[in-house]
Amino acid sequence: MLRFNRMREVNLPLIRIGILGFDTSHAVQFTKRINHVGISEDQWVEGARVVMGYPGGPSSFVTDEVIAERTEVIRDAGVQIVDSAEALIGNVDAVLLEFQDGGQHLEQARPFIEAGIPLFIDKPFTCSVADAKKIAELAREKGVPVFSSSSLRYALEVQNLKSRTDLGAILGVDVYSPGPSHPKNPGLFNYGIHGVEMIYALMGQGCRSVRCIWDGRWEKVIGLWEDGRIGTLRAIREGARGYGFTAFCEKGIVPSTIDTRYIYLELLKRIIGMFQTGKPPISIEETVEIMAFMEAALKSAREDGAEQRVET
């Protein structure tokens, strides 16, 4: 797979990135890879630099001490730390919205979209279909590229399967992923989204309905596509955890365990590519459907596994 650092050969301008929110480890990990600091060269991504960041206030996801530690690491990577989100506007070319609370993303994203600044919104994009549709509508109205994705969508094992031509069509997938929950990001929105993104990366859009069998230790979600294909997710909260899938294809069955070493790098290549070209790597309509899938799964879990329509 080509890396975006090859694009530097045609002298594309260096994108100035601002990071909004340090309550996820992604703020540090993304900065290291973009700014080439504190990480091996095989993880570097070219074409941009993180130049400014706003840590945000207290978070229910991590302690103030953790945010303070991350702030110092990011500052040491050459990033100017500012005391408001608004300070980024006019000083950066693009923004990584990294706050973990998906319920706040609409209001956090709005001023940047209105200012015409391309935006990556980390998972979860939102915690409701209603908010997702509002972001999509605002982005279309302003003509601003907006992209959201789990890094697992770009796991090499997922991408390699999609590139194979010897297996025929993918008829269904069974995916597993850790699935810890959080009150701010209910159900799959908090972490199970990683597994949902893998399903959509392999199956594409078109899920009609969802059933969810829920237990505090895990949940099993069954998605039925309009064409009759089935995609399932096991979200794990107890016992051994990992990421993987089994793909059922026309001409073979492919089991894969995900190696997570390069997932951030692969995601960042797509993010910076969008910042350079203005073209999101996946449609925002697919992201809205992913939110609808998880919203339907949450409703099904609350209604003892009753089938729920995926409404977008």
N, C-alpha and C positions, 0 to 999 in steps of 0.2 A: 504494500500500500504506500502511495506517495505521501511524503510528509510536507507540511506547509513550509518548512524551512527551505525547500527547493524554490519556493516562490520568491525568496529574497533575491534570487539571481536576476529578476526582472525589475529590481529596484522599487518595489512597492513601498509606500510610506509606512513608517513604524506607527502602529496604532497605540495611542495613549489610553490605557485602561484605568478605570476607577473601580474599586471594590467596595460594595455596600454591605456591611454586616460581617462581624468576625465570630459569630456564635456557632459556626461550623468549621470543622478542620479543613474544609475545602478552601477557605480563604488563605490559609498558610500553604497548603499543597499546590494550589493553582499558582500562587505568587512565586513559589520556588521554581516551578517549571517554566513560567513565562519570563522571569527575571534571571534565570540561570544562577540561582544562589542556593547553596546547601543541598544540592542533589546531583546525582551523576549525569553526565552529558547525554546518555542515551534517553533521558527523560526530558530534555530541553525541547521546547517548542519555540519557533521563530515567528517574527512578524509583529510583535507587540511588546510592550512593557507595562507593568502595573506601576503607575506613577502617583496615585492618590488613593486613600482609603478612609472610610468612616466606620469605626468599630461598632457603633450603636450603643444603646443603653443596656440596662439589666435584661437578662434573658432567662426564661424558664427552662432552657435546654442545657445551659452550662453556668458555672459560677462566674462572678465578676473577676475572680483571680485568673480563671482560664482565659477570659477575654483579654485581660491585661497582659498575660504571657504571650498570647498570639499577637497582640498589638506590637509588642517589642520585637518579635521575630519579623513581622512584616515591615516595621520601621527599619530594621537592620538590613532588609533587602532593598533599601533605597526608595521606599515608599513614603510620601508625605502624608502624615496623619492629620485629618481635619476634624472639626468638632460639629459638623452637620452634614446631612446628605446633600443639601442644597449647594454646598461648597464645591461639589463635583461638577455641577453644571457650568459649562464654559471653560472648564479646565481639562476635560477628558474627551476622547472621541467615542468611547463605548463604555458600558458598565456591566459588571458582573454583580447581580443582585443575589446575595448569599445568605440573607437572614433565613433561619430555619422555619419560622412560623408562616406557613403557606396562607393562612387566613389574612395576613397583612400585606401580601404581595401586590394586590391590586392598587392599594393606596401608595405603596412604596414605589411601584413602577410608574404610576401615572405622570409625575412631573418630568421624568426622563423621556417618556414617549412623547409627551406634549412638547418637549424641547427638541425633539428630533434625534435623540441619541439612541443608537442601536443597543439592544439589551439582551443579555442572557439571564434568564431567571432560573435559579437552581431548583432542584426538586424540594418539595412539591411545587409545581407551577402555581397552583391555588389549592384550596381545600373545598372547592365547590364548582359545579358547572357554571353557575351564574357568574361567579367572579372570572372564570376562565373566558367565558364569552365576552365579558366586558373588556378584558385586556385585548382579546382578538379584535374586537370591533374598534377599539381605540387605535391599535396598531395599524389596521387597514385604513382608518380615517386619516391618520397622520402620515401614512406611507413609511412607517418605521419598521425595520426588521426586528422581530422578537423570536427568540428560540428558547426552548426549555427541554431538558433531557436528563435522564439518569446516565451516568457514565457506563452502566452495564449494557446499554444499547450498542455501544461501540466496542465491547469486548471482542478480542480478535477471533474467538471461537464463533461468535455470532456472525461477524463479518465474513469469515471464511466459509461458513455454511451458506450464507446468502450468495456468495460468488460462485459456488459449485454449479456446474451444468449437468453433471452425471446422475443426479438424484431425482430429477424431475421436480414437480411442484411439492411444496410443503403442505401436507394434508392436516397436520395438527401438531401441537407441541405440549409437553408437560415440563413446567419450569419450577425450580425451587430457589428460595432466597430467604435470608433472615427477614424477620418481620416485626421487630420491636415497635411498639406503639407509643404515642404521646398524646396527652389530652388536647394539645393545640392542633395536632395533625392526626385525626382519628383514623382507625382502621388501617388500610393500606397506604394512606397518604404519607405517613411518616417514613417508612422504610420499605414496606412491601412493594412500593412503586418500582423499585429496582427490577423485581421479577415481572411486573406488568409491562415495563418498557421492553424487556427481552421478548415477551410474547408478541408485542406489537411490531418490534423490529423484524421478527420472523414471519408473522401472520398478516401484517398490514391492518388497515382499517376495516370496519364492517361488522363489529360485534353487535349482535341483536339483543342478547339477554345474558344475565349473570345469576348464578346461584352461589351462595357462600355458606359453608359448614364451618361454624366458628367454635373455638375453644380458647380459653385464656392462654393456653400453651402453643397454639398454632391455629391456622385456618386453611381451608381448602376452597379455592374459588374456581368455578367452572364457567367458562365463557362460551356461548354458542354463537358462531358467526352466521351471517345471512345465507351463506352458501353451504351451511351444514357442517363446516369444520369446527373442531373443538380445541380450545386452548385452556390449559389449567395451570394454576399456581398453588404451590404449597408454601405458605409463609410461616417460618419457623421461629418460635420464641423459647423453645426448651430443647436441650439435647445438642448434638453436633450440628453446626451451622456451616453453610457454604452457599455457593452459587453454581447453578448448572441447569441443564435442560436435556430432554430427549426429543428429537424432532422425528416425526413420522412422515416420510416422504414417499413419493410414488415408487421409487426404486431402491429404497433402503431406509434403515432406521439408524439414526445417528445420536448416540449419547455423548454429552460433553460436560466436563467439569471446567468451570471458568477459572483461568489464571488472572488475578486482578492486578498484576504488576504494572500493566500499561494502560489501564482503562482511563485514568485521568489524562494521560498524554493523548490518547485517541480522541477523547471528548474535546480537549482544548484545541486540537487541530481543526475540528469542525467549528468551534466557537470563533476562533480567530479568522478562519476562512470566511465566516459570515460577516465579521466586522470588516474584512477587506473587500468583499464582493457585494455586500448588501443582500445576499440570498441565503435564507435559512436552509439548513440541510434537510429538515423535514417540515411539513406544513403545520401551521398552527392549528388547523382543523383536526389533525391527528392528535395533537396534544390535548385539545378540548375533549376528544373522544376518550382518551386515557383517563381524564378526570371523571368523565361520565361512567366509565367502567368501574372505577374505585368508589364513586358515590353509590352506584347500584349495588356493589358488593357490600358496602356498609349497611345499606338499607336491608338487604337480604339477611345479613347476619343478625340484625335487630328484629327480623321477622321470621326467625327460626328456619332460615334457608329457603324461603319462598323465592320463586323466580322473579326477577326484576328486569324491566326493559332498560336498555342503555339509551338514555334520552339526551340528545345533544341539541 
